[in-house]
Amino acid sequence: VSLVEKGAIILDNLDIYLAGIEGDKPSLIHGDLWISNVGATSTEPCIFDPACFFAHSEFELAPARMFGGFSEEFFEAYWRRMGGKKEGYEVREKLYLFYHYLNQLNIFGDVAVKKNCEEISGDLVKMLK
């Protein structure tokens, strides 16, 4: 099954992947949260180079996970602040990672990124069986 075909299957089943968050209000997110867009002043952390939009709050975590540099303490603090992980997060995380890897593939055309897209989309399609 091609990447395009897997993408179509995923699109047709978004309701399954996103189950459990239908009532969540959208959050204004940074939109490009990765380690190179994070810094600190002498007194506090700061983020810059935003690409803000409204989305589910978890969507923000995919680029942070993709590019590394954030400690598990960062993610744990996020979940504490949000009241804990919501059921189904691991599935949604794969969906959000797929989106961001597809975006990278579209921009840069990197073969390694395409491999990630193939793997993640395959995992998402298998979850339906």
N, CA, C and O atoms as a Tinker XYZ file with bonds, in Angstrom:
   516  protein
     1  N      0.855000   -1.179000    0.000000    73     2
     2  CA     0.000000    0.000000    0.000000    64     1     3
     3  C      0.901000    1.242000    0.000000    63     2     4     5
     4  O      1.826000    1.352000    0.805000    81     3
     5  N      0.617000    2.156000   -0.901000    73     3     6
     6  CA     1.456000    3.349000   -1.028000    64     5     7
     7  C      1.189000    4.346000    0.106000    63     6     8     9
     8  O      0.194000    4.248000    0.824000    81     7
     9  N      2.086000    5.282000    0.239000    73     7    10
    10  CA     1.930000    6.342000    1.237000    64     9    11
    11  C      0.652000    7.132000    0.969000    63    10    12    13
    12  O     -0.062000    7.488000    1.906000    81    11
    13  N      0.363000    7.406000   -0.283000    73    11    14
    14  CA    -0.857000    8.138000   -0.637000    64    13    15
    15  C     -2.092000    7.339000   -0.220000    63    14    16    17
    16  O     -3.036000    7.903000    0.333000    81    15
    17  N     -2.092000    6.042000   -0.479000    73    15    18
    18  CA    -3.233000    5.199000   -0.102000    64    17    19
    19  C     -3.384000    5.129000    1.410000    63    18    20    21
    20  O     -4.499000    5.208000    1.926000    81    19
    21  N     -2.270000    4.981000    2.126000    73    19    22
    22  CA    -2.347000    4.967000    3.594000    64    21    23
    23  C     -2.854000    6.310000    4.107000    63    22    24    25
    24  O     -3.639000    6.360000    5.054000    81    23
    25  N     -2.405000    7.398000    3.483000    73    23    26
    26  CA    -2.883000    8.724000    3.874000    64    25    27
    27  C     -4.386000    8.853000    3.714000    63    26    28    29
    28  O     -5.056000    9.437000    4.566000    81    27
    29  N     -4.923000    8.310000    2.624000    73    27    30
    30  CA    -6.369000    8.353000    2.391000    64    29    31
    31  C     -7.115000    7.545000    3.445000    63    30    32    33
    32  O     -8.168000    7.970000    3.920000    81    31
    33  N     -6.580000    6.386000    3.814000    73    31    34
    34  CA    -7.195000    5.563000    4.865000    64    33    35
    35  C     -7.200000    6.323000    6.181000    63    34    36    37
    36  O     -8.201000    6.328000    6.898000    81    35
    37  N     -6.089000    6.962000    6.496000    73    35    38
    38  CA    -5.986000    7.732000    7.737000    64    37    39
    39  C     -6.995000    8.873000    7.740000    63    38    40    41
    40  O     -7.692000    9.080000    8.733000    81    39
    41  N     -7.078000    9.613000    6.643000    73    39    42
    42  CA    -8.053000   10.715000    6.553000    64    41    43
    43  C     -9.477000   10.217000    6.742000    63    42    44    45
    44  O    -10.280000   10.863000    7.415000    81    43
    45  N     -9.790000    9.077000    6.155000    73    43    46
    46  CA   -11.140000    8.516000    6.272000    64    45    47
    47  C    -11.479000    8.064000    7.690000    63    46    48    49
    48  O    -12.648000    7.850000    8.012000    81    47
    49  N    -10.470000    7.918000    8.528000    73    47    50
    50  CA   -10.686000    7.394000    9.879000    64    49    51
    51  C    -10.254000    8.365000   10.977000    63    50    52    53
    52  O    -10.006000    7.943000   12.107000    81    51
    53  N    -10.161000    9.638000   10.666000    73    51    54
    54  CA    -9.737000   10.615000   11.677000    64    53    55
    55  C    -10.611000   10.566000   12.924000    63    54    56    57
    56  O    -10.115000   10.767000   14.033000    81    55
    57  N    -11.907000   10.301000   12.756000    73    55    58
    58  CA   -12.794000   10.239000   13.917000    64    57    59
    59  C    -12.359000    9.158000   14.903000    63    58    60    61
    60  O    -12.525000    9.319000   16.112000    81    59
    61  N    -11.810000    8.069000   14.401000    73    59    62
    62  CA   -11.333000    6.990000   15.272000    64    61    63
    63  C    -10.057000    7.415000   15.992000    63    62    64    65
    64  O     -9.924000    7.216000   17.200000    81    63
    65  N     -9.124000    7.998000   15.253000    73    63    66
    66  CA    -7.856000    8.424000   15.856000    64    65    67
    67  C     -8.050000    9.543000   16.874000    63    66    68    69
    68  O     -7.303000    9.640000   17.848000    81    67
    69  N     -9.047000   10.380000   16.646000    73    67    70
    70  CA    -9.259000   11.545000   17.509000    64    69    71
    71  C    -10.360000   11.328000   18.538000    63    70    72    73
    72  O    -10.780000   12.272000   19.206000    81    71
    73  N    -10.823000   10.109000   18.667000    73    71    74
    74  CA   -11.897000    9.800000   19.613000    64    73    75
    75  C    -11.490000   10.196000   21.038000    63    74    76    77
    76  O    -10.361000    9.966000   21.471000    81    75
    77  N    -12.433000   10.789000   21.736000    73    75    78
    78  CA   -12.216000   11.151000   23.135000    64    77    79
    79  C    -11.841000   12.602000   23.358000    63    78    80    81
    80  O    -11.786000   13.056000   24.501000    81    79
    81  N    -11.583000   13.337000   22.289000    73    79    82
    82  CA   -11.207000   14.750000   22.471000    64    81    83
    83  C    -12.203000   15.686000   21.790000    63    82    84    85
    84  O    -11.937000   16.880000   21.648000    81    83
    85  N    -13.344000   15.149000   21.371000    73    83    86
    86  CA   -14.321000   15.949000   20.630000    64    85    87
    87  C    -14.756000   17.200000   21.400000    63    86    88    89
    88  O    -14.995000   18.242000   20.790000    81    87
    89  N    -14.860000   17.114000   22.707000    73    87    90
    90  CA   -15.328000   18.247000   23.498000    64    89    91
    91  C    -14.235000   19.201000   23.946000    63    90    92    93
    92  O    -14.528000   20.226000   24.562000    81    91
    93  N    -12.996000   18.889000   23.654000    73    91    94
    94  CA   -11.883000   19.752000   24.073000    64    93    95
    95  C    -11.884000   21.043000   23.268000    63    94    96    97
    96  O    -12.093000   21.040000   22.055000    81    95
    97  N    -11.647000   22.135000   23.962000    73    95    98
    98  CA   -11.569000   23.427000   23.279000    64    97    99
    99  C    -10.199000   23.574000   22.628000    63    98   100   101
   100  O     -9.192000   23.156000   23.199000    81    99
   101  N    -10.155000   24.164000   21.441000    73    99   102
   102  CA    -8.856000   24.416000   20.806000    64   101   103
   103  C     -7.998000   25.353000   21.654000    63   102   104   105
   104  O     -8.510000   26.227000   22.354000    81   103
   105  N     -6.709000   25.154000   21.577000    73   103   106
   106  CA    -5.735000   25.997000   22.283000    64   105   107
   107  C     -4.914000   26.762000   21.252000    63   106   108   109
   108  O     -4.641000   26.258000   20.162000    81   107
   109  N     -4.530000   27.962000   21.602000    73   107   110
   110  CA    -3.587000   28.697000   20.764000    64   109   111
   111  C     -2.216000   28.117000   21.064000    63   110   112   113
   112  O     -1.713000   28.246000   22.180000    81   111
   113  N     -1.615000   27.481000   20.077000    73   111   114
   114  CA    -0.328000   26.822000   20.289000    64   113   115
   115  C      0.779000   27.564000   19.549000    63   114   116   117
   116  O      0.522000   28.361000   18.647000    81   115
   117  N      2.000000   27.287000   19.948000    73   115   118
   118  CA     3.176000   27.892000   19.310000    64   117   119
   119  C      3.224000   27.507000   17.836000    63   118   120   121
   120  O      3.429000   28.359000   16.972000    81   119
   121  N      3.035000   26.230000   17.556000    73   119   122
   122  CA     2.952000   25.762000   16.187000    64   121   123
   123  C      4.250000   25.233000   15.605000    63   122   124   125
   124  O      4.232000   24.537000   14.590000    81   123
   125  N      5.361000   25.547000   16.224000    73   123   126
   126  CA     6.663000   25.073000   15.729000    64   125   127
   127  C      7.605000   24.894000   16.915000    63   126   128   129
   128  O      8.739000   25.373000   16.919000    81   127
   129  N      7.099000   24.192000   17.914000    73   127   130
   130  CA     7.846000   24.039000   19.165000    64   129   131
   131  C      8.870000   22.923000   19.040000    63   130   132   133
   132  O      8.549000   21.740000   19.162000    81   131
   133  N     10.091000   23.321000   18.798000    73   131   134
   134  CA    11.205000   22.383000   18.797000    64   133   135
   135  C     12.379000   23.087000   19.459000    63   134   136   137
   136  O     12.331000   24.297000   19.684000    81   135
   137  N     13.410000   22.357000   19.766000    73   135   138
   138  CA    14.465000   22.839000   20.652000    64   137   139
   139  C     15.152000   24.111000   20.130000    63   138   140   141
   140  O     15.622000   24.913000   20.937000    81   139
   141  N     15.221000   24.315000   18.836000    73   139   142
   142  CA    15.858000   25.524000   18.304000    64   141   143
   143  C     14.981000   26.765000   18.428000    63   142   144   145
   144  O     15.438000   27.874000   18.150000    81   143
   145  N     13.735000   26.594000   18.838000    73   143   146
   146  CA    12.847000   27.735000   19.059000    64   145   147
   147  C     12.597000   27.974000   20.540000    63   146   148   149
   148  O     11.603000   28.590000   20.925000    81   147
   149  N     13.509000   27.480000   21.362000    73   147   150
   150  CA    13.401000   27.620000   22.810000    64   149   151
   151  C     14.704000   28.207000   23.335000    63   150   152   153
   152  O     15.788000   27.849000   22.874000    81   151
   153  N     14.588000   29.094000   24.285000    73   151   154
   154  CA    15.777000   29.693000   24.895000    64   153   155
   155  C     15.473000   30.098000   26.317000    63   154   156   157
   156  O     14.495000   29.640000   26.907000    81   155
   157  N     16.300000   30.948000   26.861000    73   155   158
   158  CA    16.086000   31.421000   28.228000    64   157   159
   159  C     16.729000   32.787000   28.389000    63   158   160   161
   160  O     17.756000   33.096000   27.786000    81   159
   161  N     16.096000   33.581000   29.212000    73   159   162
   162  CA    16.714000   34.821000   29.664000    64   161   163
   163  C     17.457000   34.484000   30.954000    63   162   164   165
   164  O     17.576000   33.311000   31.307000    81   163
   165  N     17.947000   35.473000   31.643000    73   163   166
   166  CA    18.631000   35.186000   32.908000    64   165   167
   167  C     17.665000   34.746000   33.996000    63   166   168   169
   168  O     18.092000   34.253000   35.040000    81   167
   169  N     16.357000   34.918000   33.763000    73   167   170
   170  CA    15.390000   34.596000   34.815000    64   169   171
   171  C     14.309000   33.602000   34.431000    63   170   172   173
   172  O     13.654000   33.039000   35.309000    81   171
   173  N     14.104000   33.371000   33.123000    73   171   174
   174  CA    12.994000   32.489000   32.748000    64   173   175
   175  C     13.167000   31.950000   31.327000    63   174   176   177
   176  O     13.931000   32.489000   30.526000    81   175
   177  N     12.438000   30.873000   31.039000    73   175   178
   178  CA    12.498000   30.330000   29.687000    64   177   179
   179  C     11.719000   31.232000   28.724000    63   178   180   181
   180  O     10.869000   32.021000   29.140000    81   179
   181  N     12.025000   31.100000   27.441000    73   179   182
   182  CA    11.262000   31.819000   26.421000    64   181   183
   183  C     11.195000   30.971000   25.159000    63   182   184   185
   184  O     12.044000   30.112000   24.918000    81   183
   185  N     10.179000   31.231000   24.373000    73   183   186
   186  CA    10.033000   30.575000   23.076000    64   185   187
   187  C      9.926000   31.664000   22.016000    63   186   188   189
   188  O      9.453000   32.767000   22.292000    81   187
   189  N     10.365000   31.348000   20.812000    73   187   190
   190  CA    10.342000   32.332000   19.742000    64   189   191
   191  C     10.096000   31.655000   18.409000    63   190   192   193
   192  O      9.990000   30.431000   18.340000    81   191
   193  N     10.005000   32.447000   17.348000    73   191   194
   194  CA     9.733000   31.990000   15.986000    64   193   195
   195  C      8.427000   31.187000   15.920000    63   194   196   197
   196  O      8.410000   30.069000   15.405000    81   195
   197  N      7.345000   31.754000   16.439000    73   195   198
   198  CA     6.087000   31.011000   16.441000    64   197   199
   199  C      5.439000   30.936000   15.067000    63   198   200   201
   200  O      5.682000   31.755000   14.181000    81   199
   201  N      4.620000   29.936000   14.937000    73   199   202
   202  CA     3.747000   29.769000   13.775000    64   201   203
   203  C      2.366000   29.448000   14.347000    63   202   204   205
   204  O      1.784000   28.402000   14.060000    81   203
   205  N      1.860000   30.366000   15.157000    73   203   206
   206  CA     0.679000   30.123000   15.989000    64   205   207
   207  C     -0.578000   29.796000   15.194000    63   206   208   209
   208  O     -0.824000   30.335000   14.115000    81   207
   209  N     -1.357000   28.897000   15.767000    73   207   210
   210  CA    -2.687000   28.579000   15.265000    64   209   211
   211  C     -3.431000   27.860000   16.383000    63   210   212   213
   212  O     -2.837000   27.463000   17.386000    81   211
   213  N     -4.724000   27.699000   16.200000    73   211   214
   214  CA    -5.537000   26.988000   17.175000    64   213   215
   215  C     -5.581000   25.509000   16.806000    63   214   216   217
   216  O     -5.817000   25.147000   15.654000    81   215
   217  N     -5.352000   24.668000   17.802000    73   215   218
   218  CA    -5.343000   23.218000   17.601000    64   217   219
   219  C     -5.566000   22.547000   18.949000    63   218   220   221
   220  O     -5.673000   23.213000   19.979000    81   219
   221  N     -5.634000   21.241000   18.928000    73   219   222
   222  CA    -5.670000   20.517000   20.191000    64   221   223
   223  C     -4.327000   20.728000   20.883000    63   222   224   225
   224  O     -3.283000   20.721000   20.230000    81   223
   225  N     -4.350000   20.912000   22.178000    73   223   226
   226  CA    -3.116000   21.234000   22.910000    64   225   227
   227  C     -2.022000   20.192000   22.722000    63   226   228   229
   228  O     -0.843000   20.548000   22.704000    81   227
   229  N     -2.369000   18.929000   22.584000    73   227   230
   230  CA    -1.366000   17.869000   22.417000    64   229   231
   231  C     -0.593000   17.989000   21.108000    63   230   232   233
   232  O      0.535000   17.506000   21.004000    81   231
   233  N     -1.192000   18.626000   20.116000    73   231   234
   234  CA    -0.570000   18.740000   18.796000    64   233   235
   235  C      0.812000   19.378000   18.897000    63   234   236   237
   236  O      1.705000   19.084000   18.101000    81   235
   237  N      0.972000   20.242000   19.870000    73   235   238
   238  CA     2.226000   20.969000   20.094000    64   237   239
   239  C      3.393000   20.046000   20.440000    63   238   240   241
   240  O      4.552000   20.381000   20.193000    81   239
   241  N      3.087000   18.903000   21.003000    73   239   242
   242  CA     4.145000   18.024000   21.509000    64   241   243
   243  C      4.856000   17.232000   20.409000    63   242   244   245
   244  O      5.981000   16.775000   20.613000    81   243
   245  N      4.226000   17.066000   19.263000    73   243   246
   246  CA     4.831000   16.241000   18.204000    64   245   247
   247  C      6.172000   16.792000   17.723000    63   246   248   249
   248  O      7.143000   16.036000   17.693000    81   247
   249  N      6.280000   18.079000   17.341000    73   247   250
   250  CA     7.605000   18.545000   16.916000    64   249   251
   251  C      8.615000   18.531000   18.057000    63   250   252   253
   252  O      9.806000   18.317000   17.830000    81   251
   253  N      8.149000   18.756000   19.277000    73   251   254
   254  CA     9.056000   18.686000   20.424000    64   253   255
   255  C      9.627000   17.280000   20.564000    63   254   256   257
   256  O     10.796000   17.118000   20.916000    81   255
   257  N      8.821000   16.273000   20.293000    73   255   258
   258  CA     9.254000   14.880000   20.368000    64   257   259
   259  C     10.115000   14.527000   19.138000    63   258   260   261
   260  O     11.119000   13.826000   19.264000    81   259
   261  N      9.724000   15.008000   17.969000    73   259   262
   262  CA    10.403000   14.669000   16.710000    64   261   263
   263  C     11.874000   15.043000   16.702000    63   262   264   265
   264  O     12.736000   14.235000   16.356000    81   263
   265  N     12.140000   16.263000   17.082000    73   263   266
   266  CA    13.485000   16.805000   16.923000    64   265   267
   267  C     14.344000   16.658000   18.171000    63   266   268   269
   268  O     15.518000   17.026000   18.160000    81   267
   269  N     13.776000   16.130000   19.236000    73   267   270
   270  CA    14.543000   15.891000   20.451000    64   269   271
   271  C     14.941000   17.171000   21.158000    63   270   272   273
   272  O     14.549000   18.272000   20.770000    81   271
   273  N     15.724000   16.998000   22.197000    73   271   274
   274  CA    16.227000   18.132000   22.946000    64   273   275
   275  C     15.401000   18.475000   24.170000    63   274   276   277
   276  O     15.871000   19.192000   25.053000    81   275
   277  N     14.171000   17.970000   24.237000    73   275   278
   278  CA    13.334000   18.204000   25.403000    64   277   279
   279  C     13.430000   16.986000   26.312000    63   278   280   281
   280  O     13.335000   15.846000   25.856000    81   279
   281  N     13.617000   17.236000   27.579000    73   279   282
   282  CA    13.753000   16.141000   28.543000    64   281   283
   283  C     12.386000   15.544000   28.857000    63   282   284   285
   284  O     11.348000   16.149000   28.588000    81   283
   285  N     12.408000   14.361000   29.423000    73   283   286
   286  CA    11.164000   13.753000   29.887000    64   285   287
   287  C     10.534000   14.621000   30.972000    63   286   288   289
   288  O      9.313000   14.639000   31.122000    81   287
   289  N     11.357000   15.333000   31.723000    73   287   290
   290  CA    10.840000   16.253000   32.740000    64   289   291
   291  C      9.939000   17.319000   32.103000    63   290   292   293
   292  O      8.922000   17.699000   32.683000    81   291
   293  N     10.309000   17.795000   30.920000    73   291   294
   294  CA     9.479000   18.758000   30.189000    64   293   295
   295  C      8.099000   18.166000   29.922000    63   294   296   297
   296  O      7.080000   18.796000   30.209000    81   295
   297  N      8.069000   16.944000   29.369000    73   295   298
   298  CA     6.801000   16.313000   29.031000    64   297   299
   299  C      5.993000   15.999000   30.292000    63   298   300   301
   300  O      4.773000   16.162000   30.298000    81   299
   301  N      6.651000   15.556000   31.343000    73   299   302
   302  CA     5.962000   15.276000   32.601000    64   301   303
   303  C      5.342000   16.544000   33.173000    63   302   304   305
   304  O      4.218000   16.514000   33.674000    81   303
   305  N      6.063000   17.648000   33.104000    73   303   306
   306  CA     5.542000   18.930000   33.587000    64   305   307
   307  C      4.330000   19.356000   32.758000    63   306   308   309
   308  O      3.349000   19.877000   33.289000    81   307
   309  N      4.416000   19.127000   31.457000    73   307   310
   310  CA     3.273000   19.435000   30.590000    64   309   311
   311  C      2.046000   18.655000   31.048000    63   310   312   313
   312  O      0.968000   19.222000   31.226000    81   311
   313  N      2.219000   17.358000   31.235000    73   311   314
   314  CA     1.068000   16.523000   31.608000    64   313   315
   315  C      0.534000   16.911000   32.982000    63   314   316   317
   316  O     -0.679000   16.899000   33.193000    81   315
   317  N      1.400000   17.249000   33.904000    73   315   318
   318  CA     0.917000   17.714000   35.225000    64   317   319
   319  C      0.065000   18.966000   35.059000    63   318   320   321
   320  O     -1.015000   19.076000   35.640000    81   319
   321  N      0.553000   19.894000   34.273000    73   319   322
   322  CA    -0.161000   21.156000   34.049000    64   321   323
   323  C     -1.516000   20.921000   33.387000    63   322   324   325
   324  O     -2.482000   21.633000   33.662000    81   323
   325  N     -1.578000   19.920000   32.514000    73   323   326
   326  CA    -2.808000   19.628000   31.774000    64   325   327
   327  C     -3.733000   18.658000   32.517000    63   326   328   329
   328  O     -4.799000   18.309000   32.011000    81   327
   329  N     -3.332000   18.226000   33.707000    73   327   330
   330  CA    -4.168000   17.320000   34.479000    64   329   331
   331  C     -4.000000   15.864000   34.108000    63   330   332   333
   332  O     -4.863000   15.044000   34.421000    81   331
   333  N     -2.906000   15.524000   33.446000    73   331   334
   334  CA    -2.615000   14.140000   33.069000    64   333   335
   335  C     -2.898000   13.866000   31.609000    63   334   336   337
   336  O     -3.589000   14.630000   30.935000    81   335
   337  N     -2.353000   12.764000   31.135000    73   335   338
   338  CA    -2.577000   12.347000   29.745000    64   337   339
   339  C     -4.019000   11.893000   29.597000    63   338   340   341
   340  O     -4.561000   11.204000   30.461000    81   339
   341  N     -4.630000   12.290000   28.488000    73   339   342
   342  CA    -5.971000   11.812000   28.184000    64   341   343
   343  C     -5.868000   10.451000   27.499000    63   342   344   345
   344  O     -4.906000   10.175000   26.782000    81   343
   345  N     -6.848000    9.628000   27.723000    73   343   346
   346  CA    -6.889000    8.315000   27.091000    64   345   347
   347  C     -6.769000    8.467000   25.575000    63   346   348   349
   348  O     -7.386000    9.349000   24.978000    81   347
   349  N     -5.975000    7.606000   24.969000    73   347   350
   350  CA    -5.797000    7.618000   23.528000    64   349   351
   351  C     -4.678000    8.523000   23.041000    63   350   352   353
   352  O     -4.476000    8.665000   21.835000    81   351
   353  N     -3.944000    9.139000   23.970000    73   351   354
   354  CA    -2.893000   10.076000   23.556000    64   353   355
   355  C     -1.868000    9.421000   22.636000    63   354   356   357
   356  O     -1.444000   10.033000   21.656000    81   355
   357  N     -1.466000    8.199000   22.930000    73   355   358
   358  CA    -0.426000    7.551000   22.137000    64   357   359
   359  C     -0.840000    7.424000   20.668000    63   358   360   361
   360  O     -0.007000    7.542000   19.769000    81   359
   361  N     -2.124000    7.184000   20.435000    73   359   362
   362  CA    -2.638000    7.108000   19.059000    64   361   363
   363  C     -2.589000    8.499000   18.424000    63   362   364   365
   364  O     -2.115000    8.658000   17.299000    81   363
   365  N     -3.084000    9.504000   19.152000    73   363   366
   366  CA    -3.072000   10.863000   18.605000    64   365   367
   367  C     -1.650000   11.359000   18.381000    63   366   368   369
   368  O     -1.388000   12.074000   17.415000    81   367
   369  N     -0.733000   10.986000   19.266000    73   367   370
   370  CA     0.654000   11.402000   19.086000    64   369   371
   371  C      1.190000   10.888000   17.747000    63   370   372   373
   372  O      1.869000   11.619000   17.026000    81   371
   373  N      0.882000    9.633000   17.416000    73   371   374
   374  CA     1.319000    9.087000   16.117000    64   373   375
   375  C      0.703000    9.881000   14.968000    63   374   376   377
   376  O      1.377000   10.169000   13.979000    81   375
   377  N     -0.562000   10.230000   15.093000    73   375   378
   378  CA    -1.229000   11.018000   14.058000    64   377   379
   379  C     -0.558000   12.384000   13.905000    63   378   380   381
   380  O     -0.306000   12.829000   12.785000    81   379
   381  N     -0.273000   13.041000   15.011000    73   379   382
   382  CA     0.365000   14.358000   14.969000    64   381   383
   383  C      1.789000   14.262000   14.426000    63   382   384   385
   384  O      2.230000   15.132000   13.675000    81   383
   385  N      2.501000   13.215000   14.804000    73   383   386
   386  CA     3.845000   13.008000   14.248000    64   385   387
   387  C      3.764000   12.794000   12.738000    63   386   388   389
   388  O      4.580000   13.329000   11.987000    81   387
   389  N      2.785000   12.017000   12.300000    73   387   390
   390  CA     2.610000   11.777000   10.867000    64   389   391
   391  C      2.410000   13.103000   10.136000    63   390   392   393
   392  O      3.022000   13.337000    9.094000    81   391
   393  N      1.567000   13.956000   10.671000    73   391   394
   394  CA     1.338000   15.269000   10.056000    64   393   395
   395  C      2.654000   16.037000    9.919000    63   394   396   397
   396  O      2.971000   16.548000    8.845000    81   395
   397  N      3.409000   16.114000   11.004000    73   395   398
   398  CA     4.642000   16.903000   10.980000    64   397   399
   399  C      5.708000   16.290000   10.078000    63   398   400   401
   400  O      6.444000   17.017000    9.410000    81   399
   401  N      5.800000   14.961000   10.050000    73   399   402
   402  CA     6.748000   14.332000    9.123000    64   401   403
   403  C      6.317000   14.543000    7.668000    63   402   404   405
   404  O      7.162000   14.764000    6.800000    81   403
   405  N      5.025000   14.475000    7.401000    73   403   406
   406  CA     4.554000   14.763000    6.041000    64   405   407
   407  C      4.907000   16.192000    5.640000    63   406   408   409
   408  O      5.309000   16.446000    4.505000    81   407
   409  N      4.756000   17.106000    6.567000    73   407   410
   410  CA     5.119000   18.495000    6.303000    64   409   411
   411  C      6.606000   18.606000    5.968000    63   410   412   413
   412  O      6.983000   19.295000    5.020000    81   411
   413  N      7.446000   17.925000    6.749000    73   411   414
   414  CA     8.891000   17.935000    6.479000    64   413   415
   415  C      9.200000   17.306000    5.120000    63   414   416   417
   416  O     10.046000   17.804000    4.377000    81   415
   417  N      8.511000   16.212000    4.802000    73   415   418
   418  CA     8.709000   15.558000    3.509000    64   417   419
   419  C      8.328000   16.499000    2.371000    63   418   420   421
   420  O      9.037000   16.589000    1.369000    81   419
   421  N      7.219000   17.190000    2.527000    73   419   422
   422  CA     6.761000   18.125000    1.505000    64   421   423
   423  C      7.757000   19.266000    1.294000    63   422   424   425
   424  O      8.009000   19.672000    0.160000    81   423
   425  N      8.310000   19.770000    2.368000    73   423   426
   426  CA     9.233000   20.913000    2.276000    64   425   427
   427  C     10.610000   20.489000    1.764000    63   426   428   429
   428  O     11.175000   21.133000    0.880000    81   427
   429  N     11.150000   19.391000    2.330000    73   427   430
   430  CA    12.544000   19.039000    2.073000    64   429   431
   431  C     12.748000   17.817000    1.178000    63   430   432   433
   432  O     13.825000   17.654000    0.604000    81   431
   433  N     11.738000   16.958000    1.048000    73   431   434
   434  CA    11.854000   15.786000    0.194000    64   433   435
   435  C     12.885000   14.764000    0.643000    63   434   436   437
   436  O     13.384000   13.993000   -0.178000    81   435
   437  N     13.208000   14.743000    1.900000    73   435   438
   438  CA    14.242000   13.878000    2.465000    64   437   439
   439  C     13.789000   12.410000    2.476000    63   438   440   441
   440  O     12.694000   12.101000    2.947000    81   439
   441  N     14.623000   11.521000    1.961000    73   439   442
   442  CA    14.311000   10.086000    1.907000    64   441   443
   443  C     14.117000    9.509000    3.311000    63   442   444   445
   444  O     13.235000    8.675000    3.513000    81   443
   445  N     14.917000    9.934000    4.269000    73   443   446
   446  CA    14.785000    9.445000    5.643000    64   445   447
   447  C     13.444000    9.862000    6.235000    63   446   448   449
   448  O     12.828000    9.101000    6.981000    81   447
   449  N     12.999000   11.049000    5.911000    73   447   450
   450  CA    11.702000   11.525000    6.398000    64   449   451
   451  C     10.585000   10.715000    5.753000    63   450   452   453
   452  O      9.595000   10.389000    6.409000    81   451
   453  N     10.737000   10.390000    4.474000    73   451   454
   454  CA     9.722000    9.557000    3.807000    64   453   455
   455  C      9.621000    8.201000    4.486000    63   454   456   457
   456  O      8.527000    7.658000    4.643000    81   455
   457  N     10.753000    7.659000    4.885000    73   455   458
   458  CA    10.745000    6.373000    5.605000    64   457   459
   459  C      9.950000    6.501000    6.905000    63   458   460   461
   460  O      9.173000    5.609000    7.244000    81   459
   461  N     10.138000    7.602000    7.633000    73   459   462
   462  CA     9.359000    7.835000    8.855000    64   461   463
   463  C      7.870000    7.925000    8.541000    63   462   464   465
   464  O      7.046000    7.376000    9.271000    81   463
   465  N      7.523000    8.618000    7.455000    73   463   466
   466  CA     6.119000    8.726000    7.042000    64   465   467
   467  C      5.533000    7.355000    6.739000    63   466   468   469
   468  O      4.414000    7.038000    7.143000    81   467
   469  N      6.305000    6.549000    6.024000    73   467   470
   470  CA     5.843000    5.199000    5.677000    64   469   471
   471  C      5.605000    4.365000    6.944000    63   470   472   473
   472  O      4.588000    3.683000    7.072000    81   471
   473  N      6.551000    4.436000    7.861000    73   471   474
   474  CA     6.453000    3.641000    9.093000    64   473   475
   475  C      5.275000    4.090000    9.955000    63   474   476   477
   476  O      4.485000    3.261000   10.407000    81   475
   477  N      5.156000    5.380000   10.182000    73   475   478
   478  CA     4.085000    5.887000   11.048000    64   477   479
   479  C      2.717000    5.651000   10.415000    63   478   480   481
   480  O      1.776000    5.251000   11.100000    81   479
   481  N      2.602000    5.896000    9.112000    73   479   482
   482  CA     1.307000    5.671000    8.451000    64   481   483
   483  C      0.938000    4.187000    8.499000    63   482   484   485
   484  O     -0.232000    3.842000    8.662000    81   483
   485  N      1.925000    3.321000    8.357000    73   483   486
   486  CA     1.679000    1.890000    8.476000    64   485   487
   487  C      1.168000    1.518000    9.865000    63   486   488   489
   488  O      0.242000    0.719000   10.004000    81   487
   489  N      1.781000    2.105000   10.888000    73   487   490
   490  CA     1.329000    1.877000   12.264000    64   489   491
   491  C     -0.107000    2.354000   12.453000    63   490   492   493
   492  O     -0.919000    1.669000   13.075000    81   491
   493  N     -0.414000    3.527000   11.914000    73   491   494
   494  CA    -1.774000    4.074000   12.062000    64   493   495
   495  C     -2.805000    3.201000   11.364000    63   494   496   497
   496  O     -3.887000    2.971000   11.904000    81   495
   497  N     -2.488000    2.716000   10.183000    73   495   498
   498  CA    -3.421000    1.852000    9.454000    64   497   499
   499  C     -3.608000    0.530000   10.204000    63   498   500   501
   500  O     -4.728000    0.027000   10.296000    81   499
   501  N     -2.520000   -0.036000   10.740000    73   499   502
   502  CA    -2.625000   -1.284000   11.506000    64   501   503
   503  C     -3.515000   -1.142000   12.728000    63   502   504   505
   504  O     -4.183000   -2.096000   13.126000    81   503
   505  N     -3.527000    0.053000   13.331000    73   503   506
   506  CA    -4.361000    0.284000   14.517000    64   505   507
   507  C     -5.852000    0.096000   14.215000    63   506   508   509
   508  O     -6.645000   -0.133000   15.129000    81   507
   509  N     -6.230000    0.190000   12.957000    73   507   510
   510  CA    -7.641000    0.068000   12.575000    64   509   511
   511  C     -8.089000   -1.374000   12.510000    63   510   512   513
   512  O     -9.289000   -1.648000   12.482000    81   511
   513  N     -7.145000   -2.305000   12.485000    73   511   514
   514  CA    -7.498000   -3.716000   12.315000    64   513   515
   515  C     -7.775000   -4.392000   13.628000    63   514   516
   516  O     -8.086000   -5.582000   13.655000    81   515
